[in-house]
Amino acid sequence: MKTTLENYEYPDTEEQLTVLLEQTYQQLTGVSLSNREPVFVERYSHGGMSSGHISPQFWAEHAIPMLLERYRESKKALLGGTDPQHLHYYYFLSIISNSPTPSSETRRDSPTGNRE
């Protein structure tokens, strides 16, 4: 999901983020979040615990609410004086990747900027 969303702008509202996450989930898995049965997605089958199985229930009940909480926290940080045009990319990536947000001195194109 992180790779798919890394070029999106920081959503203006929580509702926009919710729609974006739900649509991206469906695009990547081929099923809606309303389907609560686990689904198998071949391209994610690399061994490991899930071996390609995706839990819509987990995404609906845990992952998306967690991402929305991160969104709310990042909005608070932006309202605290950080220039949203400067950091929206990093805050958006931090929401979906759980990576720390950079300081206001870090730029998107800087060698220290983490785009992963």
Wavefront OBJ file of the C-alpha trace (Angstrom):
o trace
v 0.000 0.000 0.000
v 2.853 2.326 0.805
v 4.296 2.052 -2.709
v 0.881 2.620 -4.265
v 0.164 5.713 -2.167
v 3.595 7.335 -2.040
v 2.833 9.773 -4.868
v -0.537 10.909 -3.517
v -1.004 14.311 -1.935
v -1.707 14.560 1.768
v -5.510 14.263 2.061
v -7.304 17.359 3.299
v -9.802 15.458 5.443
v -10.059 12.231 7.364
v -12.963 11.232 5.138
v -10.792 11.619 2.031
v -8.110 9.456 3.613
v -10.675 6.792 4.541
v -11.988 6.642 0.972
v -8.450 6.561 -0.419
v -7.421 3.701 1.893
v -10.560 1.691 1.164
v -10.187 2.152 -2.587
v -6.491 1.275 -2.469
v -7.207 -1.827 -0.398
v -9.759 -2.965 -2.973
v -7.403 -2.183 -5.856
v -4.568 -4.188 -4.281
v -6.601 -7.175 -3.079
v -9.463 -7.335 -5.547
v -12.080 -7.397 -2.764
v -13.991 -4.837 -0.766
v -13.446 -4.306 2.932
v -17.085 -5.287 3.412
v -16.015 -8.862 2.633
v -14.836 -10.118 6.049
v -13.470 -13.469 4.879
v -9.683 -13.703 4.393
v -8.603 -13.643 0.760
v -5.566 -15.093 -0.963
v -3.562 -12.750 -3.208
v -0.877 -14.581 -5.175
v 1.441 -11.589 -5.563
v 1.759 -11.338 -1.759
v 2.560 -15.024 -1.322
v 6.202 -14.967 -0.286
v 6.054 -17.461 2.561
v 5.909 -16.143 6.086
v 2.938 -16.165 8.401
v 0.250 -14.983 6.013
v 1.641 -16.543 2.833
v -0.492 -14.277 0.682
v -3.647 -14.312 2.799
v -5.110 -10.894 3.579
v -7.580 -10.266 6.401
v -10.197 -7.640 5.532
v -11.365 -7.814 9.140
v -7.904 -6.789 10.361
v -7.788 -3.880 7.914
v -11.301 -2.683 8.763
v -11.027 -3.065 12.541
v -7.357 -2.318 13.242
v -5.188 -1.076 10.381
v -7.421 1.649 8.938
v -8.389 3.016 12.379
v -4.668 3.085 13.276
v -3.867 4.938 10.048
v -6.654 7.432 10.747
v -5.235 8.031 14.234
v -1.819 8.709 12.719
v -3.501 11.093 10.300
v -5.128 12.991 13.193
v -1.775 13.168 15.009
v -0.002 14.442 11.903
v -2.681 17.084 11.334
v -2.088 18.310 14.880
v 1.629 18.566 14.141
v 0.910 20.482 10.942
v -1.352 22.862 12.806
v 1.468 23.414 15.274
v 3.308 25.625 12.809
v 4.970 23.256 10.353
v 4.534 24.264 6.725
v 2.125 21.680 5.225
v 3.415 22.319 1.683
v 6.868 21.367 2.883
v 6.027 18.239 4.827
v 2.762 16.816 3.468
v 4.615 14.122 1.533
v 6.520 12.930 4.587
v 3.525 12.998 6.889
v 1.472 11.038 4.392
v 4.220 8.417 4.065
v 4.591 8.247 7.836
v 0.894 7.504 8.149
v 1.087 4.507 5.856
v 4.539 3.249 6.756
v 4.951 4.002 10.475
v 8.229 5.747 9.723
v 9.172 8.831 11.703
v 8.404 12.179 10.184
v 11.368 14.376 9.305
v 12.135 17.722 10.789
v 11.084 20.840 8.958
v 14.651 21.072 7.653
v 14.374 17.856 5.596
v 13.233 18.250 2.009
v 11.648 15.647 -0.239
v 14.545 15.774 -2.686
v 17.290 15.881 -0.054
v 19.740 12.981 0.211
v 18.562 12.403 3.778
v 14.905 12.265 2.779
v 13.598 8.716 3.119
v 11.313 7.806 0.207
v 10.901 4.145 1.177
l 1 2 3 4 5 6 7 8 9 10 11 12 13 14 15 16 17 18 19 20 21 22 23 24 25 26 27 28 29 30 31 32 33 34 35 36 37 38 39 40 41 42 43 44 45 46 47 48 49 50 51 52 53 54 55 56 57 58 59 60 61 62 63 64 65 66 67 68 69 70 71 72 73 74 75 76 77 78 79 80 81 82 83 84 85 86 87 88 89 90 91 92 93 94 95 96 97 98 99 100 101 102 103 104 105 106 107 108 109 110 111 112 113 114 115 116
